[in-house]
Amino acid sequence: MSERHAPRLVWTPQHLGSTQTDRFLQLVNHRHDLQLRKYSELHAYSVNPRTASDFWVDLFIFLRIKANTGPLLGYVRADAQSMFPPPSFFPQIKLNFAENLLTGKSESEIAIHACNEGGVNLRSITWGELISQVRQAADAMVSFGIGQGGRVAAVISNRPETMVLCLAALSLGAIWSTSSPDMGEQGILDRLFQIRPKLVFGETAVLYNGQMRDLRTKHRDCAERLAKHAEFRGYFLLETEGFGFQGHAQNVKIAPWSSFIGQSTGRGLTFAQLPFSHPGFIVYSSGTTGPPKCIVHSAAGLLLQVKKDSILGFDVQDGDVLLQYTTTGWIMWAMVLCGLAYGGQVVVYDGSPLKPDKLVLPRLVEKLRVTLFGTSARFLSDLKATNTCPRDTLDLSSLRTVTSTGSTLPADVCEWFYEKGFPKHIHLASTCGGTDLACSLVSGNPTLPVYSGEIQCESLGMAVDIADVSNETFVSVKTKGEPGELVCTMPFPSQPTVFWGEDGAKKYQDSYFKRFGRGVWNQGDFVQMNTDTGGYVMLGRSDGVLNPSGVRFGSAEIYNVVEKFPEIEDSICVGQRRATDKDESVILFVKMKGNAILQDELKERLRQAIRSAHSPRHVPKYIFQTPEIPYTINGKKIEIAVKQIISGKRVTPSGTVANPECFKFYDRFVRIEDMVQKHDGARPKL
């Protein structure tokens, strides 16, 4: 391991021998007369070409997936060396996603706790009420011609009705797709125009960050545009108090929720029995600078993988209470939906996680006795930066696991988590996967120790490797401890089935298999494995890798240093290489707290800290102050767009950018030499 990272042991397993992973290992040993003893041996079994198919059958049985018959064969691929086109998993079975979540439950017990921003309007929904609502919604969908393969879309927040509509669509074999309501109109249409749904659902207004946002005009405009397509049958709005439906428009099929649900006829709830590969979800690439790719996942593949990650990675038990903070436009919403699969309770939170203060979600953990709290690295970093320590004021004894995803969790935040922030018994599980995977490549596990700044291990069934970035063909550098491209070399059941639309197959192949061929999935992350611990250090996105004078490193290495400076609120570090440049330069933009001005003294301290932590090559050539850093609506920094802008490329932000107006600030840095004197000592303005 290089000097990039000196991990600290911060947590050791609390329940060795009694975790879900231990139980699964025992099942594998019993079924195959093996003597596997630890996680590394179980993982090796799961990705061995001779036993991988058996592993997926074992997993199917252990997770109690309900199907028309027991699994006999994990997967079949025409070419033993190829992952594209995706192999056929469980070719002999049929099942239904919604049936797996809704059957076998006690109708009087609580399934969902739901609340609005700040934890207000807390209400509970029983399994009986949920099943009744799904039945009624599915019945109404049938009246509008929804059946197998039909598309149902929603531009809607994280609320119980979203889950009801999704389960109703999936019960019929339809394909479900959601977008977050905070997305711009063009971003919504960029998605809906591609998939052409028959039905679309929205809401008249949402509360976020203390403000009510009226969405009626946006939905009406979207409905008018969609009405031009023959497939379109209707656009229905849930009514928020104080923001009622404003009446029908001529030639526009938009109506209140009551008009939709009024089409139900009393039909019973049935579950279409479908092949494992039957499409169930359309999700989207970020599309920050152009139309998003429409990624199609099988409902069964997503269910299997999310249950695997939750039960084996996070030790979710029957009856657990899960709170995953997310928007509906993020793949993590699948964690909320699949939370119903464990027979416990799911907490559905709609609103900002910071209103009225940063403890609103931890207070819900205390109140509802949450056992798994899913959050982001950004949220935990914000708690640390403001010295907000939930364990000082709240009873978090019910909490066994906290998951962190979305971006790299810095080592110092991980250490703060155990030293000051949360109870020491909690398993802090960082994960890295993606919307395109619908699962984790590397993740946590309750049988392994946690080291600060690292993700614990490779996920079961995922043949993770690290490819040499200097080779055009696949050469592994994982066991050398060198940084490289995060890849996967064996099939997995949540591979996209297709990319929707014209040229979908080409877009699919170009997205993951263009560089190393059809046998190696290239995820697009820059990573390094610690050969001493087996943990993974996330160094940034591959397209954001910094490469001054041929020395490659990730932006996360810079952020880990910058985040230790209390004067700085945020930062973005990118490479600049214009057409006339012979080499790439590292440029760091920092956003100061309050109204402070970035002074030369702080710049020098930053340079010294980066040099001391890493090397002289890591030190940015220029450091500038910025008033705003671009983020997607899912909370991810948009490095590639800033890199392109300051390198002289024209970039038009898409509807997935949360603050697109800030792009124009970076235009001036194409002529960066002219900016050096002008920018120093002056407060930047958009």
NUGU-411190 format. One record per residue (C-alpha): residue in one letter; z, x, y negated. Coordinates in pm, whole numbers, padded with zeros to 5 digits, always signed. Example, Ala and Ser with C-alpha at 12.3 -4.5 7.8 and 13.67 -1.06 7.14 Angstrom:
# residues 2
A+00780+01230+00450S+00714+01367+00106
***
This chain:
# residues 686
M+00000+00000+00000S-00089+00136-00344E+00154+00158-00637R+00019-00171-00769H+00309-00368-00624A+00663-00288-00514P+00787-00606-00345R+01150-00709-00322L+01293-00907-00033V+01417-01229-00193W+01458-01474+00100T+01507-01459+00474P+01450-01742+00725Q+01734-01995+00734H+01668-02184+01056L+01500-01950+01303G+01443-02117+01637S+01449-02472+01503T+01152-02486+01267Q+00833-02680+01327T+00656-02348+01382D+00902-02263+01660R+00837-02601+01823F+00462-02554+01803L+00486-02206+01952Q+00681-02351+02245L+00412-02616+02298V+00138-02351+02304N+00334-02139+02550H+00396-02439+02776R+00035-02563+02772H-00120-02223+02843D+00156-02037+03030L+00188-01780+02752Q+00482-01584+02614L+00413-01579+02242R+00731-01485+02056K+00659-01462+01684Y+00432-01586+01411S+00193-01290+01415E+00126-01346+01786L+00076-01719+01730H-00169-01648+01449A-00360-01399+01663Y-00391-01666+01933S-00519-01917+01675V-00807-01694+01560N-00902-01520+01883P-01261-01628+01966R-01154-01689+02328T-00860-01917+02240A-00937-02059+01895S-01083-02382+02032D-00769-02428+02246F-00555-02373+01935W-00718-02662+01751V-00661-02889+02053D-00296-02777+02065L-00263-02852+01695F-00422-03196+01728I-00166-03284+01997F+00133-03136+01812L+00051-03316+01487R+00022-03646+01676I-00317-03734+01534K-00400-04090+01643A-00747-04120+01802N-00933-04323+02061T-00881-04051+02321G-00707-03719+02364P-00889-03404+02249L-01060-03200+02517L-01259-02954+02309G-01170-02801+01973Y-01516-02720+01842V-01870-02631+01935R-02108-02412+01738A-02470-02349+01819D-02451-01985+01711A-02140-01794+01816Q-02165-01575+01505S-02227-01848+01246M-02006-02070+01028F-02304-02238+00863P-02415-02504+00928P-02052-02598+01001P-01966-02636+01370S-01874-02972+01521F-01498-03015+01569F-01358-03257+01829P-01702-03400+01910Q-01571-03648+02169I-01315-03839+01965K-01311-04118+01707L-01033-04200+01465N-00948-04339+01122F-00764-04158+00843A-00594-04470+00704E-00478-04579+01048N-00307-04244+01094L-00107-04298+00776L-00025-04668+00799T+00051-04754+01161G+00380-04714+01346K+00597-04757+01035S+00896-04985+00976E+00774-05236+00721S+01114-05274+00555E+01160-04904+00481I+01049-04738+00158A+00715-04556+00161I+00665-04471-00208H+00883-04406-00510A+00674-04428-00827C+00754-04364-01191N+00592-04297-01525E+00630-04000-01755G+00990-03899-01805G+01094-04062-01479V+01099-04409-01637N+01001-04734-01466L+01113-04599-01130R+01018-04845-00859S+00990-04846-00481I+00723-04980-00247T+00798-05056+00118W+00562-04987+00404G+00510-05359+00443E+00413-05398+00077L+00183-05095+00094I+00003-05218+00406S-00038-05564+00252Q-00189-05417-00065V-00427-05195+00134R-00536-05497+00340Q-00607-05702+00027A-00800-05420-00143A-01008-05349+00169D-01083-05720+00200A-01208-05730-00160M-01419-05417-00108V-01596-05581+00184S-01685-05870-00048F-01862-05616-00270G-02059-05471+00019I-01846-05164+00086G-01876-05029+00439Q-01931-04704+00624G-02079-04438+00396G-02043-04644+00078R-01901-04457-00220V-01591-04576-00404A-01481-04379-00710A-01179-04389-00939V-01108-04241-01280I-00741-04303-01255S-00399-04142-01278N-00151-04058-01003R-00011-04404-00926P+00044-04616-00613E-00271-04820-00676T-00476-04501-00641M-00337-04449-00292V-00394-04816-00207L-00759-04803-00311C-00821-04475-00129L-00667-04600+00195A-00858-04927+00167A-01188-04741+00129L-01112-04504+00415S-01007-04788+00645L-01365-04917+00612G-01529-04578+00665A-01629-04552+00299I-01624-04228+00099W-01357-04187-00170S-01377-03978-00487T-01134-03945-00779S-01152-03792-01124S-00862-03748-01363P-00865-03987-01664D-00801-03701-01907M-01150-03571-01833G-01415-03621-02100E-01674-03896-02065Q-01956-03652-01993G-01749-03477-01727I-01687-03811-01558L-02054-03905-01570D-02159-03561-01442R-01971-03656-01125L-02049-04024-01095F-02421-03989-01166Q-02450-03751-00872I-02267-03963-00613R-02371-04309-00747P-02069-04514-00635K-02089-04886-00569L-01743-04946-00715V-01545-04760-00981F-01181-04814-01074G-00993-04711-01387E-00705-04814-01612T-00699-04937-01970A-00457-04671-02095V-00240-04382-01976L+00077-04222-02110Y+00066-03843-02125N+00271-03595-02325G+00443-03873-02513Q+00124-04044-02629M-00052-04357-02508R-00422-04289-02468D-00654-04588-02489L-00928-04547-02227R-01103-04882-02266T-01395-04756-02475K-01452-04458-02245H-01458-04679-01937R-01689-04931-02102D-01932-04654-02200C-01926-04515-01845A-01987-04861-01702E-02286-04913-01931R-02442-04589-01812L-02371-04658-01443A-02511-05011-01464K-02862-04863-01466H-02827-04766-01100A-02912-05031-00841E-02620-04931-00614F-02360-05010-00879R-02163-05330-00813G-01870-05317-01052Y-01618-05125-01265F-01262-05261-01254L-00967-05175-01477L-00596-05190-01407E-00428-05318-01722T-00156-05111-01890E+00106-05305-02086G-00009-05342-02446F-00366-05246-02358G-00518-05556-02204F-00874-05596-02086Q-01095-05668-02388G-01346-05906-02233H-01674-05881-02051A-01975-05716-02210Q-02324-05854-02168N-02512-05698-01874V-02219-05465-01799K-02032-05512-01470I-01686-05425-01602A-01391-05652-01537P-01011-05652-01499W-00835-05570-01172S-00770-05939-01110S-01144-06001-01085F-01167-05744-00807I-00864-05842-00605G-00958-06208-00645Q-01252-06146-00414S-01025-06100-00113T-01062-06376+00144G-00768-06325+00379R-00939-06092+00625G-00705-05882+00837L-00677-05505+00803T-00898-05323+01053F-00972-04954+01092A-01328-04835+01153Q-01330-04583+01438L-01533-04285+01318P-01642-03941+01440F-01419-03651+01337S-01694-03522+01106H-01743-03856+00927P-01730-03796+00549G-01426-03934+00371F-01385-03748+00044I-01609-03612-00229V-01435-03349-00441Y-01578-03128-00711S-01606-02766-00815S-01460-02687-01157G-01797-02712-01330T-01657-02554-01647T-01996-02443-01776G-02234-02681-01596P-02260-02979-01362P-02002-02962-01082K-02094-02924-00718C-02012-03235-00511I-01825-03113-00203V-01799-03354+00090H-01501-03330+00327S-01449-03517+00649A-01142-03739+00627A-01018-03618+00965G-01067-03250+00884L-00869-03286+00563L-00594-03479+00740L-00558-03219+01015Q-00545-02925+00776V-00310-03079+00520K-00072-03183+00798K-00094-02833+00945D-00014-02665+00614S+00271-02906+00541I+00435-02922+00884L+00388-02562+00999G+00367-02382+00664F+00632-02578+00472D+00837-02711+00767V+00799-03078+00672Q+01003-03295+00909D+00987-03664+00998G+01151-03865+00722D+01125-03599+00450V+01090-03692+00083L+00794-03520-00088L+00725-03472-00458Q+00397-03294-00535Y+00310-03274-00903T-00066-03310-00948T-00343-03502-01113T-00591-03705-00910G-00867-03462-01005W-00706-03176-00812I-00726-03121-00436M-00345-03114-00432W-00356-03493-00466A-00433-03482-00093M-00075-03359-00048V+00049-03676-00218L-00171-03901-00006C-00100-03725+00323G+00269-03732+00243L+00257-04081+00393A+00178-03926+00732Y+00532-03799+00793G+00714-04132+00799G+00934-04043+00503Q+00886-04113+00135V+00639-03992-00125V+00728-03961-00493V+00434-04052-00717Y+00477-03921-01072D+00235-04014-01350G+00257-03810-01670S+00347-03473-01817P+00594-03258-01619L+00743-03140-01949K+00841-03471-02113P+01102-03541-02235D+01196-03190-02124K+01125-02934-01853L+01389-03074-01618V+01229-03414-01569L+01089-03328-01224P+01400-03142-01100R+01605-03448-01205L+01383-03661-00981V+01445-03412-00701E+01819-03468-00745K+01797-03847-00784L+01564-03914-00489R+01697-03634-00263V+01358-03468-00244T+01316-03214+00038L+00981-03061-00065F+00884-03009-00430G+00526-02898-00492T+00454-02739-00828S+00250-02464-00994A+00304-02101-01082R+00253-02196-01445F+00539-02450-01435L+00781-02203-01276S+00676-01932-01523D+00742-02173-01808L+01091-02247-01675K+01168-01876-01663A+01024-01809-02010T+01249-02073-02164N+01553-01980-01951T+01557-02328-01801C+01757-02300-01479P+01767-02625-01279R+02045-02511-01046D+02289-02478-01338T+02300-02851-01405L+02151-03031-01104D+02240-03089-00740L+01937-02955-00553S+02106-02927-00214S+01851-03162-00053L+01562-02933-00143R+01445-02709+00143T+01104-02599+00019V+00931-02539-00314T+00557-02473-00302S+00363-02295-00574T-00013-02291-00616G-00287-02308-00880S-00255-01943-00984T-00068-01627-00893L+00313-01647-00900P+00429-01326-01072A+00687-01113-00892D+00941-01141-01172V+00917-01522-01165C+00975-01518-00789E+01283-01301-00841W+01410-01526-01123F+01366-01827-00892Y+01632-01691-00656E+01850-01507-00906K+01886-01783-01167G+01651-02077-01128F+01701-02252-00793P+01945-02246-00500K+01910-01939-00281H+01859-02137+00041I+01520-02275-00068H+01201-02146+00091L+00962-02061-00196A+00615-02083-00044S+00322-01961-00251T-00022-02065-00131C-00386-01985-00195G-00671-02206-00083G-00912-02422-00272T-01079-02753-00333D-01370-02637-00121L-01140-02556+00175A-00899-02850+00153C-00641-02613+00302S-00472-02277+00253L-00617-01945+00358V-00290-01764+00297S+00037-01948+00264G+00408-01961+00340N+00594-01993+00668P+00964-02066+00728T+00994-01806+01007L+00901-01513+00782P+01075-01341+00489V+00961-01388+00130Y+00880-01082-00081S+00839-01114-00456G+00481-01123-00578E+00336-01183-00231I+00207-01477-00031Q+00376-01451+00306C+00100-01471+00564E-00239-01589+00684S-00244-01960+00765L-00271-02058+01130G-00629-02106+01245M-00767-01918+00945A-00931-01586+01037V-00855-01421+00705D-00996-01080+00621I-01063-00863+00316A-01415-00735+00256D-01507-00408+00087V-01654-00500-00253S-01877-00193-00260N-02071-00293+00053E-02347-00552+00067T-02264-00621+00432F-01921-00719+00561V-01687-00422+00608S-01316-00497+00646V-01062-00304+00438K-00764-00530+00516T-00569-00289+00734K-00632-00006+00488G-00436-00190+00220E-00730-00175-00017P-00826-00458-00255G-01136-00661-00184E-01294-01003-00136L-01091-01271+00041V-01301-01400+00333C-01269-01608+00650T-01460-01516+00965M-01399-01813+01199P-01482-02185+01163F-01216-02431+01046P-01220-02813+01057S-01199-02869+00681Q-01516-02680+00600P-01725-02910+00381T-01959-03121+00588V-02228-03103+00320F-02277-03069-00054W-02388-03406-00189G-02730-03443-00344E-03058-03258-00358D-03054-02895-00247G-02705-02954-00107A-02757-02724+00191K-02883-02441-00030K-02594-02483-00275Y-02350-02482+00017Q-02494-02165+00166D-02523-01990-00170S-02163-02076-00259Y-01996-01913+00042F-02243-01732+00267K-02493-01567+00034R-02324-01228+00015F-02205-01157+00370G-02420-01394+00574R-02354-01713+00769G-02068-01567+00972V-01838-01486+00678W-01700-01743+00433N-01657-01570+00095Q-01383-01749-00100G-01431-01569-00431D-01078-01430-00471F-00987-01063-00523V-00689-00975-00301Q-00495-00700-00130M-00275-00703+00180N+00054-00515+00191T+00028-00330+00521D+00407-00294+00535T+00497-00663+00498G+00172-00838+00594G+00190-01030+00267Y-00099-01093+00031V-00118-00998-00334M-00357-01213-00536L-00536-01004-00797G-00756-01269-00959R-01087-01443-00914S-01372-01221-00798D-01594-01324-01088G-01315-01216-01322V-01255-00875-01163L-01232-00602-01422N-01442-00293-01357P-01413-00026-01628S-01570+00303-01520G-01596+00179-01162V-01221+00113-01124R-01179-00244-00996F-00865-00447-01057G-00771-00809-01109S-00660-00985-01423A-00336-01088-01250E-00223-00725-01267I-00245-00740-01646Y-00079-01082-01669N+00215-00963-01461V+00290-00708-01732V+00214-00924-02036E+00436-01209-01912K+00741-00983-01945F+00702-00980-02325P+00904-01272-02468E+00706-01269-02794I+00387-01369-02612E+00326-01728-02506D+00008-01675-02304S-00282-01436-02252I-00630-01401-02109C-00784-01072-01998V-01158-01038-01936G-01429-00777-01912Q-01701-00734-02172R-02039-00590-02086R-02322-00677-02321A-02686-00596-02257T-02652-00274-02458D-02323-00158-02302K-02330+00121-02044D-01986+00032-01908E-01747-00262-01899S-01458-00277-02145V-01129-00456-02082I-01040-00701-02360L-00699-00869-02383F-00638-01178-02595V-00278-01287-02651K-00137-01609-02789M+00186-01547-02979K+00486-01776-02976G+00540-01987-03286N+00359-01864-03594A+00411-01495-03525I+00138-01241-03600L+00041-00980-03344Q+00149-00646-03490D+00024-00296-03404E+00369-00206-03273L+00351-00478-03007K-00003-00376-02915E+00116-00024-02851R+00409-00143-02640L+00168-00354-02437R-00060-00056-02378Q+00231+00165-02274A+00368-00098-02037I+00029-00153-01871R-00028+00222-01841S+00317+00271-01690A+00282-00019-01445H-00070+00069-01333S-00290+00345-01476P-00470+00454-01796R-00786+00277-01669H-00600-00056-01675V-00523-00030-02047P-00734-00274-02254K-00979-00118-02497Y-00894-00387-02751I-00609-00634-02789F-00661-00937-03013Q-00460-01239-03109T-00600-01580-03020P-00488-01927-03131E-00587-02090-02803I-00671-02001-02444P-00918-02222-02256Y-00789-02409-01952T-00936-02661-01713I-00771-03001-01700N-00608-02879-01376G-00431-02599-01562K-00642-02297-01466K-00747-02029-01713I-01122-02014-01767E-01178-01639-01759I-01543-01645-01659A-01648-01851-01962V-01468-01620-02207K-01619-01319-02030Q-01967-01467-02063I-01919-01564-02428I-01801-01224-02549S-02077-01059-02344G-02340-01249-02541K-02420-01543-02316R-02447-01899-02445V-02186-02120-02281T-02158-02497-02317P-01820-02630-02200S-01822-02919-01955G-01595-03221-01944T-01348-03040-01717V-01235-02808-01999A-00907-02934-02145N-00961-02768-02485P-01336-02705-02527E-01310-02661-02904C-01148-02319-02854F-01465-02170-02701K-01613-02118-03047F-01330-01882-03143Y-01454-01627-02889D-01816-01628-03012R-01733-01377-03286F-01630-01112-03035V-01986-01049-02920R-01988-00814-03221I-01648-00682-03126E-01673-00360-03324D-01708-00562-03644M-01404-00765-03550V-01162-00477-03499Q-01080-00429-03867K-01120-00795-03962H-00897-00926-03685D-00608-00680-03709G-00318-00815-03908A-00467-01160-03960R-00365-01483-03797P-00664-01611-03596K-00810-01952-03663L-01036-02175-03459
***
